[in-house]
Amino acid sequence: MLTLLFVLLALAIILEVISFKRDPDMIELDFSVSTLCTEPGEPFHTLAIVENGSRIPLSYLAVVESYPSGANIPEDMIFRRRQDEILVKKICRVKARQRKRLILETSVSKRGVHIINGDAIEFGDFLGFQEYSKKIYFSRREVVVYPERLSAPDLSDALGRFYGDIAARRFLIRDPILTVGCREYTGREPMKEIHWLQSARRSELMVREFDYTRQLSASVILGVDEIEVKDEEGLDLCCSAVRSVCEKLADAGVSVSFFTNSRLMRIHGKEFWKCDVSAGHTGTLLEGLGRVTCYSKGTLNALLEFAMLNSDYDAAFVVVLPANDSRGAEAVNILRSKSGRETLLIQMGEVRVES
């Protein structure tokens, strides 16, 4: 028994001495995330690939990763909070010349641009007396979380009435040459639209069904110059309202353009930001809303002037403003009088709508 203990002790000493000869540069880490943009609260994965390029196995290796403070971390993970981030430690053993994949499922509910990255690799000697750390650089990854959809009955009702107003204008701009068919006369159509030949054949009044000369269009405008820096909830609420408005209009067949004077995080540009939206093609809009900040490139008046010049000639306007914007209504009235088009003002807080 004494001989066996001596052999084991000698073996442990040999392995301990060998473990001191590990070269940290032979340990490589590749860090990635499964998605760059996501819905709030929707799970996604982070993947750390650790590669031991040496011939010496690692009995203890920990990958330390940094997550935003609002990330959901599984309870069975080892983590600690540091300032505005969560440090998660993934522990494993890696054989010589082996590559290991470490996966973690997480989610973030708050809108915005969130940074996730590999922070460091920690490994120790064979007997666990000492611990070494290798800092990881250039593994920074960002995930853009979209704003939530806003569920507000007042907003839905006002938007429904507004859409009805702009849809009614379609009847004023139809091309009578483009006749796509006939339907029964309801009593509300003008007499000039009655198709007398078809009426005689069917022994009842029939009216022509016309095609439209152009698609309905609307410009949705978000002004952030009156939002306070610390009012993150107010900014998130405005972004949620914009998302809901744009999606509902696009689903109804309206061609939508979005304008904002916000400085989008990590997107540089000299002018106000604009993107086009259609049903099923909202990715650019949602990413932009996820990057919206309270810092503005210009005033609301300048933004409205820019939107009027860069919209379709007959586009309607929907202006979304924060609750504390006291000068917004006046600016929107100027836009309404200058353009002569339907204009809807949505002021957040308790969703107050003016049309």
C-alpha positions as a Markdown table, in Angstrom:
| # | Residue | x | y | z |
|---|---|---|---|---|
| 1 | Met | 0.0 | 0.0 | 0.0 |
| 2 | Leu | 2.8 | 2.4 | 0.9 |
| 3 | Thr | 4.5 | 1.6 | -2.5 |
| 4 | Leu | 1.2 | 2.4 | -4.3 |
| 5 | Leu | 0.9 | 5.7 | -2.5 |
| 6 | Phe | 4.5 | 6.6 | -3.4 |
| 7 | Val | 3.9 | 5.8 | -7.0 |
| 8 | Leu | 0.7 | 7.9 | -7.1 |
| 9 | Leu | 2.5 | 10.8 | -5.4 |
| 10 | Ala | 5.4 | 10.6 | -7.8 |
| 11 | Leu | 3.0 | 10.5 | -10.8 |
| 12 | Ala | 1.1 | 13.5 | -9.4 |
| 13 | Ile | 4.4 | 15.4 | -9.0 |
| 14 | Ile | 5.4 | 14.6 | -12.6 |
| 15 | Leu | 2.0 | 15.7 | -13.9 |
| 16 | Glu | 2.1 | 18.9 | -11.8 |
| 17 | Val | 5.6 | 19.7 | -13.3 |
| 18 | Ile | 4.3 | 19.0 | -16.8 |
| 19 | Ser | 1.3 | 21.2 | -16.3 |
| 20 | Phe | 3.6 | 24.2 | -15.5 |
| 21 | Lys | 4.9 | 23.8 | -19.0 |
| 22 | Arg | 1.6 | 24.6 | -20.7 |
| 23 | Asp | 1.9 | 27.4 | -23.3 |
| 24 | Pro | -1.1 | 29.8 | -23.0 |
| 25 | Asp | -0.7 | 30.7 | -26.6 |
| 26 | Met | -1.6 | 27.1 | -27.6 |
| 27 | Ile | -5.1 | 27.6 | -26.2 |
| 28 | Glu | -7.4 | 29.3 | -28.7 |
| 29 | Leu | -11.0 | 30.5 | -28.4 |
| 30 | Asp | -13.5 | 31.2 | -31.1 |
| 31 | Phe | -16.7 | 32.9 | -29.9 |
| 32 | Ser | -20.0 | 33.4 | -31.8 |
| 33 | Val | -23.7 | 34.0 | -31.3 |
| 34 | Ser | -26.5 | 32.2 | -33.3 |
| 35 | Thr | -28.2 | 35.5 | -34.3 |
| 36 | Leu | -27.4 | 39.1 | -34.7 |
| 37 | Cys | -31.0 | 40.4 | -34.3 |
| 38 | Thr | -33.8 | 38.9 | -32.2 |
| 39 | Glu | -37.2 | 39.5 | -30.8 |
| 40 | Pro | -37.3 | 40.5 | -27.1 |
| 41 | Gly | -37.2 | 37.4 | -24.8 |
| 42 | Glu | -36.6 | 35.0 | -27.7 |
| 43 | Pro | -33.9 | 32.4 | -26.9 |
| 44 | Phe | -30.6 | 32.3 | -28.8 |
| 45 | His | -27.3 | 30.5 | -28.4 |
| 46 | Thr | -23.8 | 31.5 | -27.7 |
| 47 | Leu | -21.0 | 29.1 | -28.9 |
| 48 | Ala | -17.5 | 29.0 | -27.5 |
| 49 | Ile | -15.0 | 26.7 | -29.3 |
| 50 | Val | -11.9 | 26.0 | -27.2 |
| 51 | Glu | -9.0 | 24.4 | -28.9 |
| 52 | Asn | -6.0 | 22.9 | -27.1 |
| 53 | Gly | -3.2 | 23.0 | -29.6 |
| 54 | Ser | -0.6 | 21.5 | -27.2 |
| 55 | Arg | 0.2 | 17.9 | -26.3 |
| 56 | Ile | -0.6 | 18.5 | -22.7 |
| 57 | Pro | -4.2 | 17.9 | -21.5 |
| 58 | Leu | -6.0 | 20.5 | -19.5 |
| 59 | Ser | -7.8 | 19.0 | -16.5 |
| 60 | Tyr | -9.4 | 22.3 | -15.6 |
| 61 | Leu | -10.3 | 25.0 | -18.1 |
| 62 | Ala | -12.9 | 27.8 | -17.7 |
| 63 | Val | -14.2 | 30.1 | -20.4 |
| 64 | Val | -15.4 | 33.4 | -18.9 |
| 65 | Glu | -18.0 | 35.2 | -21.0 |
| 66 | Ser | -19.6 | 38.6 | -20.6 |
| 67 | Tyr | -23.3 | 39.1 | -21.0 |
| 68 | Pro | -25.5 | 42.2 | -20.6 |
| 69 | Ser | -27.0 | 42.8 | -17.2 |
| 70 | Gly | -30.6 | 42.0 | -18.5 |
| 71 | Ala | -29.6 | 38.6 | -20.0 |
| 72 | Asn | -31.4 | 35.5 | -18.7 |
| 73 | Ile | -28.7 | 33.0 | -17.5 |
| 74 | Pro | -29.6 | 29.4 | -16.7 |
| 75 | Glu | -29.6 | 28.6 | -13.0 |
| 76 | Asp | -27.1 | 25.8 | -13.3 |
| 77 | Met | -24.4 | 28.1 | -14.7 |
| 78 | Ile | -21.7 | 29.7 | -12.5 |
| 79 | Phe | -21.9 | 33.5 | -12.9 |
| 80 | Arg | -21.4 | 36.8 | -11.0 |
| 81 | Arg | -22.5 | 40.3 | -11.7 |
| 82 | Arg | -20.0 | 43.1 | -12.3 |
| 83 | Gln | -21.2 | 46.7 | -12.9 |
| 84 | Asp | -23.5 | 46.5 | -16.0 |
| 85 | Glu | -22.6 | 43.0 | -17.1 |
| 86 | Ile | -22.8 | 39.3 | -16.0 |
| 87 | Leu | -19.7 | 37.2 | -16.1 |
| 88 | Val | -20.5 | 33.5 | -16.9 |
| 89 | Lys | -18.0 | 30.8 | -16.3 |
| 90 | Lys | -18.1 | 27.6 | -18.4 |
| 91 | Ile | -15.9 | 24.8 | -17.0 |
| 92 | Cys | -14.6 | 21.8 | -18.9 |
| 93 | Arg | -11.7 | 19.4 | -19.4 |
| 94 | Val | -9.8 | 19.4 | -22.7 |
| 95 | Lys | -7.6 | 16.6 | -23.9 |
| 96 | Ala | -4.4 | 17.2 | -25.9 |
| 97 | Arg | -5.0 | 18.4 | -29.5 |
| 98 | Gln | -8.8 | 18.5 | -28.7 |
| 99 | Arg | -11.4 | 21.0 | -29.7 |
| 100 | Lys | -14.4 | 21.4 | -27.5 |
| 101 | Arg | -17.8 | 23.2 | -28.1 |
| 102 | Leu | -19.4 | 25.0 | -25.2 |
| 103 | Ile | -23.0 | 26.2 | -25.8 |
| 104 | Leu | -25.2 | 28.4 | -23.7 |
| 105 | Glu | -28.9 | 29.3 | -24.3 |
| 106 | Thr | -29.9 | 32.8 | -23.2 |
| 107 | Ser | -32.3 | 35.6 | -24.1 |
| 108 | Val | -32.6 | 39.4 | -23.6 |
| 109 | Ser | -35.9 | 41.2 | -23.2 |
| 110 | Lys | -34.9 | 44.8 | -23.3 |
| 111 | Arg | -34.8 | 46.6 | -26.6 |
| 112 | Gly | -31.4 | 47.9 | -27.7 |
| 113 | Val | -27.9 | 46.9 | -28.8 |
| 114 | His | -26.4 | 44.4 | -26.4 |
| 115 | Ile | -22.7 | 43.3 | -26.3 |
| 116 | Ile | -21.7 | 39.7 | -25.6 |
| 117 | Asn | -18.1 | 38.5 | -25.8 |
| 118 | Gly | -15.6 | 36.0 | -24.6 |
| 119 | Asp | -13.8 | 37.7 | -21.7 |
| 120 | Ala | -11.0 | 35.3 | -20.6 |
| 121 | Ile | -9.7 | 31.8 | -20.5 |
| 122 | Glu | -8.7 | 30.4 | -17.1 |
| 123 | Phe | -6.8 | 27.2 | -16.5 |
| 124 | Gly | -4.9 | 25.8 | -13.6 |
| 125 | Asp | -2.1 | 23.4 | -12.7 |
| 126 | Phe | -2.8 | 19.7 | -12.3 |
| 127 | Leu | -3.2 | 19.7 | -8.5 |
| 128 | Gly | -5.2 | 23.0 | -8.6 |
| 129 | Phe | -2.8 | 25.0 | -6.5 |
| 130 | Gln | -2.5 | 27.8 | -9.1 |
| 131 | Glu | -4.7 | 29.4 | -11.6 |
| 132 | Tyr | -3.8 | 31.2 | -14.8 |
| 133 | Ser | -5.8 | 33.6 | -16.9 |
| 134 | Lys | -5.5 | 34.5 | -20.6 |
| 135 | Lys | -7.4 | 37.6 | -21.7 |
| 136 | Ile | -9.5 | 37.3 | -24.9 |
| 137 | Tyr | -9.5 | 40.1 | -27.4 |
| 138 | Phe | -11.5 | 40.7 | -30.6 |
| 139 | Ser | -14.3 | 38.3 | -29.6 |
| 140 | Arg | -16.9 | 41.1 | -29.2 |
| 141 | Arg | -20.4 | 40.3 | -30.6 |
| 142 | Glu | -23.5 | 42.5 | -30.6 |
| 143 | Val | -27.1 | 41.4 | -30.6 |
| 144 | Val | -29.8 | 43.8 | -31.6 |
| 145 | Val | -33.1 | 43.3 | -29.7 |
| 146 | Tyr | -36.2 | 44.6 | -31.4 |
| 147 | Pro | -38.9 | 46.7 | -29.6 |
| 148 | Glu | -42.0 | 44.9 | -28.5 |
| 149 | Arg | -45.3 | 45.3 | -30.3 |
| 150 | Leu | -47.5 | 47.9 | -28.5 |
| 151 | Ser | -50.9 | 46.7 | -27.5 |
| 152 | Ala | -53.0 | 49.9 | -27.1 |
| 153 | Pro | -56.7 | 50.0 | -28.0 |
| 154 | Asp | -56.7 | 53.8 | -28.4 |
| 155 | Leu | -53.8 | 53.5 | -30.9 |
| 156 | Ser | -55.5 | 50.7 | -32.9 |
| 157 | Asp | -58.8 | 52.6 | -33.1 |
| 158 | Ala | -57.1 | 55.8 | -34.2 |
| 159 | Leu | -55.0 | 54.0 | -36.7 |
| 160 | Gly | -58.0 | 52.2 | -38.1 |
| 161 | Arg | -59.9 | 55.5 | -38.6 |
| 162 | Phe | -56.8 | 57.0 | -40.2 |
| 163 | Tyr | -56.3 | 54.2 | -42.6 |
| 164 | Gly | -60.0 | 54.5 | -43.6 |
| 165 | Asp | -59.4 | 58.2 | -44.4 |
| 166 | Ile | -56.4 | 57.6 | -46.6 |
| 167 | Ala | -58.1 | 54.6 | -48.3 |
| 168 | Ala | -61.1 | 56.8 | -49.1 |
| 169 | Arg | -58.9 | 59.0 | -51.3 |
| 170 | Arg | -58.3 | 56.0 | -53.6 |
| 171 | Phe | -61.8 | 56.5 | -55.0 |
| 172 | Leu | -60.9 | 60.0 | -56.2 |
| 173 | Ile | -57.9 | 58.8 | -58.2 |
| 174 | Arg | -59.0 | 55.7 | -60.1 |
| 175 | Asp | -58.3 | 55.3 | -63.8 |
| 176 | Pro | -61.6 | 54.6 | -65.6 |
| 177 | Ile | -59.7 | 53.0 | -68.5 |
| 178 | Leu | -58.5 | 50.1 | -66.2 |
| 179 | Thr | -61.8 | 48.2 | -65.7 |
| 180 | Val | -61.2 | 44.9 | -64.0 |
| 181 | Gly | -64.8 | 43.7 | -63.8 |
| 182 | Cys | -68.4 | 44.4 | -62.7 |
| 183 | Arg | -70.4 | 44.0 | -59.5 |
| 184 | Glu | -73.9 | 44.6 | -58.3 |
| 185 | Tyr | -75.0 | 48.2 | -57.8 |
| 186 | Thr | -75.4 | 49.1 | -54.1 |
| 187 | Gly | -76.9 | 52.5 | -54.5 |
| 188 | Arg | -73.8 | 54.4 | -53.3 |
| 189 | Glu | -71.9 | 54.4 | -56.6 |
| 190 | Pro | -72.3 | 57.4 | -59.0 |
| 191 | Met | -74.5 | 56.9 | -62.0 |
| 192 | Lys | -71.6 | 57.3 | -64.4 |
| 193 | Glu | -70.1 | 54.1 | -63.1 |
| 194 | Ile | -73.1 | 51.9 | -64.1 |
| 195 | His | -72.3 | 49.5 | -66.9 |
| 196 | Trp | -75.5 | 49.6 | -69.0 |
| 197 | Leu | -74.7 | 46.8 | -71.3 |
| 198 | Gln | -74.0 | 44.3 | -68.4 |
| 199 | Ser | -77.0 | 45.7 | -66.6 |
| 200 | Ala | -79.2 | 44.8 | -69.6 |
| 201 | Arg | -77.8 | 41.3 | -69.9 |
| 202 | Arg | -78.2 | 40.6 | -66.1 |
| 203 | Ser | -81.5 | 42.4 | -65.8 |
| 204 | Glu | -80.1 | 44.3 | -62.8 |
| 205 | Leu | -77.9 | 47.3 | -62.3 |
| 206 | Met | -74.2 | 46.5 | -62.5 |
| 207 | Val | -71.3 | 48.9 | -61.9 |
| 208 | Arg | -67.8 | 48.9 | -63.2 |
| 209 | Glu | -65.0 | 47.7 | -60.9 |
| 210 | Phe | -61.9 | 49.8 | -61.5 |
| 211 | Asp | -58.3 | 49.2 | -60.8 |
| 212 | Tyr | -56.3 | 51.8 | -58.8 |
| 213 | Thr | -53.7 | 54.0 | -60.4 |
| 214 | Arg | -51.2 | 53.8 | -57.4 |
| 215 | Gln | -50.6 | 52.2 | -54.0 |
| 216 | Leu | -51.5 | 53.9 | -50.8 |
| 217 | Ser | -48.5 | 55.4 | -49.1 |
| 218 | Ala | -47.7 | 56.7 | -45.6 |
| 219 | Ser | -44.6 | 58.2 | -43.9 |
| 220 | Val | -44.1 | 57.3 | -40.2 |
| 221 | Ile | -41.9 | 59.8 | -38.4 |
| 222 | Leu | -40.2 | 59.4 | -35.0 |
| 223 | Gly | -38.9 | 62.5 | -33.3 |
| 224 | Val | -36.5 | 61.9 | -30.3 |
| 225 | Asp | -35.1 | 65.4 | -29.7 |
| 226 | Glu | -37.4 | 66.0 | -26.7 |
| 227 | Ile | -36.7 | 62.6 | -25.0 |
| 228 | Glu | -34.5 | 62.8 | -21.9 |
| 229 | Val | -31.3 | 60.7 | -21.8 |
| 230 | Lys | -32.5 | 58.7 | -18.8 |
| 231 | Asp | -36.0 | 58.1 | -20.1 |
| 232 | Glu | -35.3 | 54.7 | -21.6 |
| 233 | Glu | -38.9 | 53.5 | -21.0 |
| 234 | Gly | -40.3 | 56.5 | -22.9 |
| 235 | Leu | -37.9 | 55.8 | -25.8 |
| 236 | Asp | -38.8 | 52.1 | -25.8 |
| 237 | Leu | -42.5 | 53.0 | -25.8 |
| 238 | Cys | -42.1 | 55.2 | -28.8 |
| 239 | Cys | -40.2 | 52.5 | -30.7 |
| 240 | Ser | -42.9 | 50.0 | -29.9 |
| 241 | Ala | -45.6 | 52.3 | -31.2 |
| 242 | Val | -43.6 | 52.9 | -34.4 |
| 243 | Arg | -43.2 | 49.1 | -34.9 |
| 244 | Ser | -47.0 | 48.5 | -34.4 |
| 245 | Val | -48.0 | 51.4 | -36.7 |
| 246 | Cys | -45.6 | 50.4 | -39.5 |
| 247 | Glu | -46.6 | 46.7 | -39.4 |
| 248 | Lys | -50.3 | 47.3 | -39.4 |
| 249 | Leu | -50.1 | 49.8 | -42.3 |
| 250 | Ala | -47.8 | 47.4 | -44.3 |
| 251 | Asp | -50.1 | 44.4 | -43.6 |
| 252 | Ala | -53.0 | 46.6 | -45.0 |
| 253 | Gly | -51.2 | 47.0 | -48.2 |
| 254 | Val | -49.9 | 50.5 | -47.6 |
| 255 | Ser | -46.4 | 51.4 | -48.8 |
| 256 | Val | -44.6 | 52.8 | -45.7 |
| 257 | Ser | -41.5 | 54.9 | -45.3 |
| 258 | Phe | -39.9 | 55.5 | -41.9 |
| 259 | Phe | -38.0 | 58.6 | -40.8 |
| 260 | Thr | -36.2 | 59.5 | -37.6 |
| 261 | Asn | -33.8 | 62.1 | -36.3 |
| 262 | Ser | -32.3 | 59.6 | -33.9 |
| 263 | Arg | -28.5 | 58.8 | -34.0 |
| 264 | Leu | -28.7 | 55.0 | -34.5 |
| 265 | Met | -26.2 | 53.1 | -32.4 |
| 266 | Arg | -23.2 | 52.0 | -34.5 |
| 267 | Ile | -24.8 | 53.2 | -37.7 |
| 268 | His | -23.2 | 56.4 | -39.0 |
| 269 | Gly | -24.8 | 58.9 | -41.4 |
| 270 | Lys | -25.0 | 62.6 | -41.9 |
| 271 | Glu | -28.7 | 62.9 | -42.7 |
| 272 | Phe | -31.8 | 61.7 | -41.0 |
| 273 | Trp | -32.3 | 57.9 | -41.2 |
| 274 | Lys | -34.9 | 56.6 | -43.6 |
| 275 | Cys | -36.0 | 53.1 | -44.6 |
| 276 | Asp | -38.9 | 51.6 | -46.6 |
| 277 | Val | -41.2 | 49.0 | -45.2 |
| 278 | Ser | -43.6 | 46.5 | -46.8 |
| 279 | Ala | -45.5 | 43.4 | -45.6 |
| 280 | Gly | -43.0 | 40.6 | -44.8 |
| 281 | His | -40.0 | 42.9 | -45.2 |
| 282 | Thr | -39.6 | 44.7 | -41.9 |
| 283 | Gly | -36.1 | 43.5 | -40.9 |
| 284 | Thr | -34.3 | 46.8 | -41.7 |
| 285 | Leu | -36.9 | 48.7 | -39.8 |
| 286 | Leu | -36.8 | 46.5 | -36.7 |
| 287 | Glu | -33.0 | 46.6 | -36.6 |
| 288 | Gly | -33.1 | 50.4 | -36.9 |
| 289 | Leu | -35.7 | 50.6 | -34.1 |
| 290 | Gly | -33.4 | 48.4 | -31.9 |
| 291 | Arg | -30.6 | 50.8 | -32.5 |
| 292 | Val | -32.6 | 54.0 | -31.9 |
| 293 | Thr | -31.1 | 56.3 | -29.2 |
| 294 | Cys | -32.3 | 59.5 | -27.5 |
| 295 | Tyr | -29.6 | 61.5 | -29.2 |
| 296 | Ser | -30.8 | 63.4 | -32.2 |
| 297 | Lys | -29.2 | 64.6 | -35.4 |
| 298 | Gly | -31.5 | 67.6 | -35.7 |
| 299 | Thr | -34.8 | 69.3 | -34.6 |
| 300 | Leu | -38.3 | 67.9 | -35.2 |
| 301 | Asn | -39.0 | 70.8 | -37.6 |
| 302 | Ala | -36.0 | 69.9 | -39.7 |
| 303 | Leu | -37.0 | 66.2 | -39.6 |
| 304 | Leu | -40.6 | 66.9 | -40.7 |
| 305 | Glu | -39.3 | 69.1 | -43.6 |
| 306 | Phe | -36.9 | 66.3 | -44.6 |
| 307 | Ala | -39.7 | 63.7 | -44.5 |
| 308 | Met | -42.1 | 65.9 | -46.6 |
| 309 | Leu | -39.4 | 66.4 | -49.3 |
| 310 | Asn | -38.5 | 62.7 | -49.4 |
| 311 | Ser | -41.9 | 61.1 | -49.3 |
| 312 | Asp | -44.3 | 60.3 | -52.1 |
| 313 | Tyr | -46.2 | 63.3 | -53.3 |
| 314 | Asp | -49.5 | 62.2 | -51.8 |
| 315 | Ala | -48.2 | 60.2 | -48.8 |
| 316 | Ala | -50.1 | 60.6 | -45.5 |
| 317 | Phe | -48.1 | 61.2 | -42.3 |
| 318 | Val | -48.0 | 59.5 | -38.9 |
| 319 | Val | -45.8 | 61.4 | -36.3 |
| 320 | Val | -44.8 | 59.6 | -33.1 |
| 321 | Leu | -43.5 | 61.8 | -30.3 |
| 322 | Pro | -42.7 | 61.3 | -26.6 |
| 323 | Ala | -45.1 | 62.4 | -23.8 |
| 324 | Asn | -43.0 | 65.3 | -22.7 |
| 325 | Asp | -42.8 | 66.9 | -26.2 |
| 326 | Ser | -44.6 | 70.2 | -25.7 |
| 327 | Arg | -43.8 | 71.7 | -29.1 |
| 328 | Gly | -44.5 | 68.7 | -31.2 |
| 329 | Ala | -48.2 | 69.5 | -31.8 |
| 330 | Glu | -47.4 | 72.9 | -33.2 |
| 331 | Ala | -44.7 | 71.4 | -35.6 |
| 332 | Val | -47.2 | 68.7 | -36.8 |
| 333 | Asn | -49.8 | 71.4 | -37.5 |
| 334 | Ile | -47.3 | 73.2 | -39.7 |
| 335 | Leu | -46.7 | 70.0 | -41.5 |
| 336 | Arg | -50.4 | 69.4 | -42.0 |
| 337 | Ser | -51.0 | 72.9 | -43.4 |
| 338 | Lys | -47.9 | 72.8 | -45.6 |
| 339 | Ser | -48.6 | 69.4 | -47.1 |
| 340 | Gly | -52.4 | 69.5 | -47.1 |
| 341 | Arg | -52.4 | 65.7 | -46.4 |
| 342 | Glu | -53.9 | 63.5 | -43.7 |
| 343 | Thr | -51.6 | 63.7 | -40.6 |
| 344 | Leu | -51.9 | 61.7 | -37.5 |
| 345 | Leu | -50.1 | 62.7 | -34.2 |
| 346 | Ile | -49.4 | 59.9 | -31.7 |
| 347 | Gln | -48.0 | 61.3 | -28.4 |
| 348 | Met | -46.9 | 58.6 | -26.0 |
| 349 | Gly | -47.4 | 58.4 | -22.3 |
| 350 | Glu | -51.1 | 57.6 | -22.1 |
| 351 | Val | -51.4 | 57.1 | -25.8 |
| 352 | Arg | -52.9 | 60.4 | -26.9 |
| 353 | Val | -53.8 | 60.6 | -30.6 |
| 354 | Glu | -54.7 | 63.8 | -32.6 |
| 355 | Ser | -55.7 | 63.7 | -36.2 |
